[in-house]
Amino acid sequence: MLSTVAHARARSVSDARIPLLVLFAAVTATAAKFYLAATTLGTNDIIYWTQFAAGVEAFGPIGIYGNVFEAPYNHPPLAGWWLLLLNAGQDLGLSFALLIRIPAIVADVLTCWLVFRLLSERTSLRVAGAAAAGLVWSPVLVVVSGFHGNTDPVFVALTISSFYLLTRKDRPLLAGLCLGLAVSIKLVPLVAIPFLLFLALRRGPMVLLRFALGGTIVLAVLWVPVVVKAWPEFYAAVLGYRGIPVREWGIAEFLQQAGYLEADVWLAERGSWVVVIAALVPFAAWLHRRSAHWDVVGLGLALVSMLLLTPAFGMQYLSWALAAAYLLSIRMAWFYNIAASLLVLSVYSMWSGGGPPWRWEQAWGMPFTIGQLMLMAATWTCLLLVWIDGLVAPARVSTDTTRKKTT
């Protein structure tokens, strides 16, 4: 009996250290990303962001829309104001290549902690801690946040923050602000809006009103000036964007390989249906009534569905679904994490001249090799399994609960 009590106490002490270990993993991963950001030039995306920063300096954060750059300026309104701030940082002598990567690096810490908190509600601290550490140290995030240079991890962190503030902290106004900012960075979080509005409504009309007010404030400050002053250019550049011509991902690529050479273009022209489907899928979690955490599953389904179905692609897109995959299915998320990491390491090594990661300096995008296309197919398949497990698990849990009640 005494040994059992002692063992329980030792386990309790060990579990109490897990949050500290998660923070340690986040801090060390952040240090590694900062090292990459400070010692490398990154990808060609950073070159494009440098040109956009010059465009903002010349035309302003609203006037930049409609101007021609080496790559299309297809970013929502917050990007221009952020570039103004980065220009001020450059005036102080700071490196633009470092500055542009700082938001994503910091955002990964927030995502790691929120995923840990959400997972610890439904599994042991050890499993949740391992998932959070595996997330923040995933080569996908290390490379995308510390090396690539784009804003995708930032909108992921803000979207999960919006969910957490709304459902776990009863801060609907702040939640609405976070979601508005997320959409103002990239349009991908649009797929989470209907489900989050539904979750707000379930908490009462006043919660919904405050949540909507938070988002409306962001729209009024960031979006209305652009719509009023540069609507045609903004619509063409942002809302009408269909991705780069090379779409080596998922359904579009599989159809091309099967001989349907224009399938990717056809799907890209109908990309709005992807948004609609991805926005509706989360409600399947509600229909199954997954006891305590069906809402977490719903959020995960939104982001995973978007990446699973999108006909557009960039390597940084792999970060869209990484945290969401763990929210959906911890066991299957590990497979997606591993497959996506292998793809990332292979592709960026090739783009950097074929050397190992510690010799990366600057990477320029180019089409995948046959082996990388196979890794892409494996990564997409793993994501599909995450998606299926996320859909099936609520039904399985509900069925098991019904059987227990009947018994």
C-alpha positions in Angstrom: 0.0 0.0 0.0 2.8 2.4 1.0 4.7 1.7 -2.2 1.6 2.4 -4.2 1.1 5.8 -2.5 4.8 6.6 -3.0 4.6 5.7 -6.7 1.5 7.9 -7.1 3.2 10.8 -5.4 6.4 10.3 -7.6 4.2 10.3 -10.7 2.4 13.4 -9.6 5.7 15.2 -9.0 6.9 14.0 -12.4 3.7 15.2 -14.1 4.0 18.6 -12.4 7.3 19.1 -14.3 5.8 18.5 -17.7 4.6 22.0 -18.3 8.2 23.2 -17.5 9.5 20.6 -20.0 7.1 21.9 -22.6 8.3 25.5 -22.0 11.9 24.2 -22.2 11.2 22.6 -25.5 9.6 25.8 -26.8 12.5 28.0 -25.7 15.2 25.7 -27.2 13.3 25.4 -30.4 12.9 29.2 -30.5 16.7 29.6 -30.0 17.4 27.2 -32.9 15.0 29.2 -35.1 16.5 32.5 -34.2 19.9 31.1 -35.0 18.7 30.1 -38.5 17.0 33.4 -39.0 20.1 35.3 -37.9 22.6 33.3 -40.0 20.8 32.6 -43.3 19.2 34.6 -46.1 16.3 32.2 -46.2 14.2 31.5 -49.3 13.3 33.6 -52.3 10.1 34.6 -50.4 12.3 36.9 -48.3 13.6 38.6 -51.4 10.0 39.2 -52.4 9.1 40.5 -49.0 12.1 42.9 -49.3 10.6 44.2 -52.5 7.2 44.5 -50.9 8.7 46.5 -48.1 10.2 48.9 -50.6 6.8 49.1 -52.3 5.1 50.0 -49.0 7.8 52.7 -48.5 7.1 54.1 -51.9 3.3 53.7 -52.2 2.0 53.1 -48.6 0.3 50.1 -47.1 -2.8 50.7 -49.2 -1.4 52.1 -52.4 0.9 49.1 -52.8 -2.0 47.1 -54.2 -2.0 47.0 -58.0 1.8 47.6 -58.3 3.9 45.0 -60.1 6.7 43.2 -58.3 8.7 40.1 -59.1 6.1 38.1 -57.2 2.4 39.1 -56.8 1.6 41.1 -53.6 -1.4 39.0 -52.6 -1.5 39.7 -48.8 -4.4 41.0 -46.8 -4.3 44.5 -45.2 -2.3 43.8 -42.0 0.8 42.9 -44.1 1.4 46.4 -45.4 1.3 47.9 -41.9 3.6 45.3 -40.6 6.1 46.0 -43.4 6.0 49.7 -42.4 7.1 48.6 -38.9 9.9 46.4 -40.4 11.1 49.4 -42.5 11.4 51.3 -39.3 13.4 48.4 -37.8 15.7 48.5 -40.9 16.3 52.2 -40.3 17.6 51.2 -36.9 20.2 48.9 -38.5 18.3 45.6 -38.0 18.4 42.8 -40.6 15.2 42.6 -42.7 15.8 38.8 -43.2 15.7 38.4 -39.4 12.9 40.8 -38.7 10.5 39.2 -41.2 10.9 35.8 -39.5 10.5 36.9 -35.9 6.6 36.9 -35.8 6.5 33.2 -37.0 9.1 32.2 -34.5 7.3 33.8 -31.6 3.9 32.5 -32.8 5.2 28.9 -32.7 5.7 29.3 -28.9 2.1 30.4 -28.4 0.8 27.6 -30.6 2.9 25.0 -28.7 1.5 26.1 -25.4 -2.1 26.3 -26.5 -1.9 22.9 -28.1 -0.5 21.5 -24.9 -3.3 23.1 -22.8 -6.0 21.8 -25.1 -4.7 18.3 -25.4 -4.1 18.0 -21.7 -7.9 18.3 -21.3 -8.4 14.9 -22.9 -5.2 12.9 -22.4 -2.4 12.6 -19.9 0.1 15.4 -19.4 2.8 13.2 -20.7 1.1 12.5 -24.0 0.0 16.2 -24.3 3.6 17.3 -23.5 5.2 15.0 -26.0 2.8 16.2 -28.7 3.5 19.9 -27.9 7.3 19.3 -27.9 7.0 17.3 -31.2 5.0 20.1 -32.6 7.4 23.0 -31.7 10.5 21.0 -32.6 9.0 19.6 -35.9 11.4 20.3 -38.8 8.2 21.7 -40.5 8.1 24.6 -38.1 11.8 24.9 -37.6 12.3 25.4 -41.3 9.1 27.4 -42.2 9.4 29.8 -39.2 13.2 29.9 -38.8 14.3 29.7 -42.5 11.6 30.1 -45.1 10.2 33.5 -44.1 6.5 33.8 -44.4 3.4 34.6 -42.2 1.6 31.2 -42.2 2.5 30.2 -38.6 1.3 33.5 -37.3 -2.3 33.1 -38.5 -2.3 29.6 -37.1 -1.3 30.9 -33.7 -3.9 33.7 -33.8 -6.7 31.3 -35.0 -6.0 28.8 -32.1 -5.8 31.8 -29.7 -9.2 33.0 -30.9 -10.7 29.6 -30.2 -9.0 29.3 -26.8 -10.0 32.8 -25.7 -13.6 32.2 -26.8 -14.1 28.7 -25.4 -11.7 28.4 -22.4 -11.2 32.0 -21.1 -14.6 33.6 -21.9 -12.9 36.5 -23.6 -15.1 36.8 -26.8 -14.0 40.4 -27.6 -10.3 39.4 -27.6 -11.2 36.2 -29.5 -12.8 38.2 -32.2 -9.9 40.6 -32.4 -7.5 37.6 -32.8 -9.6 36.0 -35.5 -9.8 39.3 -37.3 -6.1 39.7 -37.2 -5.6 36.2 -38.4 -7.7 36.8 -41.5 -5.9 40.1 -42.0 -2.7 38.1 -42.4 -3.9 35.4 -44.7 -7.4 34.4 -45.8 -7.1 30.8 -44.8 -8.7 31.3 -41.3 -12.0 32.2 -43.1 -12.7 28.5 -42.9 -12.8 28.7 -39.1 -15.2 31.6 -38.9 -18.6 29.8 -39.2 -17.7 27.3 -36.6 -16.3 29.9 -34.2 -19.4 32.0 -34.7 -21.5 28.9 -33.9 -19.5 28.2 -30.7 -20.0 31.9 -29.7 -23.8 31.6 -30.3 -24.0 28.5 -28.1 -22.6 30.6 -25.3 -25.3 33.2 -25.7 -26.3 36.2 -27.9 -24.1 38.6 -25.9 -21.1 36.4 -26.3 -21.8 36.2 -30.1 -22.2 40.0 -30.2 -18.9 40.7 -28.4 -17.1 38.1 -30.5 -18.5 39.7 -33.7 -17.6 43.2 -32.4 -13.9 42.2 -32.0 -13.7 41.0 -35.6 -15.6 44.1 -36.8 -13.2 46.4 -35.1 -10.3 44.8 -37.1 -12.3 45.0 -40.3 -13.1 48.7 -39.7 -9.5 49.6 -39.0 -7.7 47.5 -41.6 -10.1 46.5 -44.3 -12.5 49.4 -44.8 -9.7 51.8 -45.9 -8.4 49.3 -48.5 -11.9 48.6 -49.8 -12.7 52.3 -50.1 -9.4 53.4 -51.7 -8.1 50.4 -53.6 -11.0 47.9 -54.1 -10.4 46.8 -57.7 -6.6 46.3 -57.1 -7.2 44.6 -53.7 -9.8 42.3 -55.1 -7.6 41.2 -58.0 -4.5 40.7 -55.9 -5.9 39.1 -52.8 -9.4 37.8 -53.3 -8.8 36.7 -56.9 -5.5 35.0 -56.2 -5.3 31.4 -57.4 -1.8 30.4 -56.3 1.4 29.9 -58.2 1.3 27.9 -61.5 3.3 25.0 -60.0 0.8 23.2 -57.7 2.5 20.0 -56.6 0.1 19.0 -53.9 -2.8 16.6 -53.2 -5.8 16.1 -55.4 -4.7 18.5 -58.1 -1.3 16.8 -58.5 -2.7 13.3 -58.4 -5.1 14.2 -61.2 -2.3 15.7 -63.3 -0.2 12.5 -62.8 -3.2 10.5 -63.9 -3.3 12.4 -67.2 -5.7 15.2 -66.5 -3.2 18.0 -67.3 -5.6 20.9 -66.8 -7.1 19.6 -63.6 -5.1 21.9 -61.3 -6.2 25.0 -63.2 -9.8 23.8 -63.2 -9.7 23.2 -59.4 -7.9 26.5 -58.7 -10.6 28.4 -60.6 -13.2 26.8 -58.3 -11.2 27.2 -55.1 -14.0 28.9 -53.3 -15.7 25.5 -53.0 -12.7 24.3 -51.0 -13.3 27.1 -48.5 -17.0 26.3 -48.3 -16.4 22.6 -47.7 -13.6 23.2 -45.2 -15.9 25.6 -43.3 -18.8 23.1 -43.2 -16.8 20.0 -42.2 -16.2 21.1 -38.6 -19.9 20.8 -37.9 -19.6 17.1 -38.2 -17.9 17.1 -34.8 -20.9 18.9 -33.3 -23.4 16.5 -34.9 -21.5 13.6 -33.3 -21.6 15.4 -29.9 -18.1 14.4 -28.9 -18.4 15.0 -25.1 -15.9 17.4 -23.7 -13.7 18.2 -26.7 -15.8 18.0 -29.9 -15.2 21.8 -30.3 -11.4 21.2 -30.4 -11.9 18.6 -33.0 -14.1 21.0 -35.0 -11.4 23.6 -35.1 -8.8 21.0 -36.2 -11.1 19.8 -39.0 -11.4 23.3 -40.4 -7.6 23.8 -40.9 -6.8 20.2 -41.9 -9.7 20.2 -44.4 -8.3 23.4 -46.0 -4.9 22.0 -46.6 -6.2 18.6 -47.6 -8.4 20.0 -50.3 -6.6 23.1 -51.6 -5.4 23.0 -55.2 -2.8 25.7 -54.4 0.4 25.0 -52.7 3.6 26.3 -51.2 5.9 24.5 -48.8 5.0 26.8 -46.0 1.4 25.6 -46.3 2.4 22.4 -44.5 2.4 24.5 -41.3 -1.4 25.1 -41.7 -2.3 21.7 -40.5 0.5 20.7 -38.1 -1.0 21.9 -34.8 -4.5 21.2 -36.1 -3.6 17.6 -36.8 -2.7 17.1 -33.1 -6.0 18.6 -32.1 -7.7 16.1 -34.3 -5.8 12.9 -33.7 -2.6 12.7 -31.6 -1.6 9.3 -32.9 -2.1 10.0 -36.6 -0.6 13.5 -36.3 2.8 12.0 -35.5 2.7 10.3 -38.9 1.8 13.5 -40.7 4.6 15.3 -38.7 7.2 12.8 -39.7 6.2 12.6 -43.3 5.9 16.3 -43.7 9.3 16.8 -42.0 11.0 14.4 -44.4 9.5 16.2 -47.3 10.6 19.6 -45.9 14.2 18.5 -45.3 14.4 16.9 -48.7 12.9 19.9 -50.6 14.7 22.7 -48.8 18.0 20.8 -49.0 17.6 20.6 -52.8 16.6 24.2 -53.0 19.7 25.2 -51.0 22.1 23.4 -53.3 21.8 19.8 -52.2 23.7 20.1 -48.9 22.5 19.1 -45.4 20.4 21.5 -43.2 23.4 22.9 -41.3 24.8 24.2 -44.6 21.7 26.0 -45.8 22.2 29.6 -46.7 19.6 30.6 -49.3 16.9 28.4 -51.0 15.2 29.1 -54.4 12.0 27.2 -55.2 12.0 24.7 -58.0 9.8 21.7 -59.0 9.9 18.5 -57.0 11.8 15.5 -58.0 10.1 12.1 -58.4 11.2 11.1 -54.9 9.8 14.3 -53.5 6.5 13.8 -55.3 6.4 10.4 -53.6 7.1 12.0 -50.2 4.3 14.6 -51.0 1.9 11.8 -51.7 2.8 10.1 -48.4 2.4 13.4 -46.5 -1.0 14.0 -48.1 -2.1 10.5 -47.3 -1.1 10.9 -43.7 -3.0 14.1 -43.5 -6.0 12.3 -45.0 -5.7 9.6 -42.2 -5.6 12.4 -39.6 -8.8 13.8 -41.2 -10.6 10.5 -41.2 -9.6 9.7 -37.6 -10.9 13.1 -36.6 -14.2 12.4 -38.2 -14.6 8.8 -37.1 -13.4 9.2 -33.5 -16.4 11.4 -32.4 -18.8 8.8 -33.7 -16.8 6.0 -32.0 -16.8 7.9 -28.7 -20.5 8.7 -28.9 -21.3 5.0 -29.7 -19.1 3.8 -26.8 -20.8 6.3 -24.4 -24.3 5.1 -25.5 -23.3 1.5 -24.9 -22.1 2.3 -21.4 -25.3 4.1 -20.6 -27.4 1.2 -21.9 -25.4 -1.3 -19.9 
